[in-house]
C-alpha cells in the first residue's frame, strides 16, 4: 500500500501537533519486526499521530525504517529528526451500536451528610436510584417528571 502524500503545509501542521508527544513505539536492536509493525498499527488506530524511537545509530537504516513503516501501514511520514520518527494516518471513525429501546438502569448512590457541629464524622447512606429518579442537592430522591411538549410540536410529530 502506498504511503499518504501530504502537502508541506499539512506536514508542518502535523509536526507542530507531534511536538509535545512522547514516543509510543520503540524499535530496538532487532530492527523492524512484524510485532513492531503490528504495535505501530495499533497505536496509529488509537492516536492517529505517533512518535517512534529507534535505538540505532545508522541514519540510513532509520530512513529506510520510516519509509517501510509508512508503506506497510499506509501512513504519511511526517518527520525524521535524530532517532525519532513521526507517522500520521487518519483515525477510523468509531461506530457504537445504537440501541433504541434501552432505558437507564438502577444504580447505587452514596449520600454524605455532614455533622452540624463540624467536628463530628459525616454519615454515609447508600440509596438505590432507579432510571426515572434523581437525587436532589438536599439528598432527597425524586421521580423525574414527564416532559410537557407544546401543542405545535405534538402536531408536527403526528404528521
Secondary structure in CASP SS format (residue, H / E / C, confidence):
PFRMAT SS
TARGET T0000
AUTHOR 0000-0000-0000
METHOD secondary structure of the structure
MODEL  1
X C 1.00
X C 1.00
X C 1.00
X C 1.00
X C 1.00
X C 1.00
X C 1.00
X H 1.00
X H 1.00
X H 1.00
X H 1.00
X H 1.00
X H 1.00
X H 1.00
X H 1.00
X H 1.00
X H 1.00
X H 1.00
X C 1.00
X C 1.00
X C 1.00
X C 1.00
X C 1.00
X C 1.00
X E 1.00
X E 1.00
X E 1.00
X C 1.00
X C 1.00
X C 1.00
X C 1.00
X C 1.00
X C 1.00
X H 1.00
X H 1.00
X H 1.00
X H 1.00
X H 1.00
X H 1.00
X H 1.00
X H 1.00
X H 1.00
X H 1.00
X H 1.00
X H 1.00
X H 1.00
X H 1.00
X C 1.00
X E 1.00
X E 1.00
X E 1.00
X E 1.00
X E 1.00
X E 1.00
X C 1.00
X C 1.00
X C 1.00
X C 1.00
X H 1.00
X H 1.00
X H 1.00
X H 1.00
X H 1.00
X H 1.00
X H 1.00
X H 1.00
X H 1.00
X H 1.00
X H 1.00
X H 1.00
X H 1.00
X H 1.00
X H 1.00
X C 1.00
X C 1.00
X E 1.00
X E 1.00
X E 1.00
X E 1.00
X E 1.00
X E 1.00
X C 1.00
X C 1.00
X E 1.00
X E 1.00
X E 1.00
X E 1.00
X E 1.00
X C 1.00
X C 1.00
X C 1.00
X C 1.00
X C 1.00
X C 1.00
X C 1.00
X C 1.00
X C 1.00
X C 1.00
X C 1.00
X C 1.00
X C 1.00
X C 1.00
X C 1.00
X C 1.00
X C 1.00
X C 1.00
X E 1.00
X E 1.00
X E 1.00
X E 1.00
X E 1.00
X E 1.00
X E 1.00
X C 1.00
X C 1.00
X C 1.00
X C 1.00
X C 1.00
X C 1.00
X C 1.00
X C 1.00
X C 1.00
X E 1.00
X E 1.00
X E 1.00
X E 1.00
X E 1.00
X E 1.00
X E 1.00
X C 1.00
X C 1.00
X C 1.00
X E 1.00
X E 1.00
X E 1.00
X C 1.00
X C 1.00
X C 1.00
X C 1.00
X C 1.00
X E 1.00
X E 1.00
X E 1.00
X C 1.00
X C 1.00
X C 1.00
X C 1.00
X C 1.00
X C 1.00
X C 1.00
X H 1.00
X H 1.00
X H 1.00
X H 1.00
X H 1.00
X H 1.00
X H 1.00
X H 1.00
X C 1.00
END
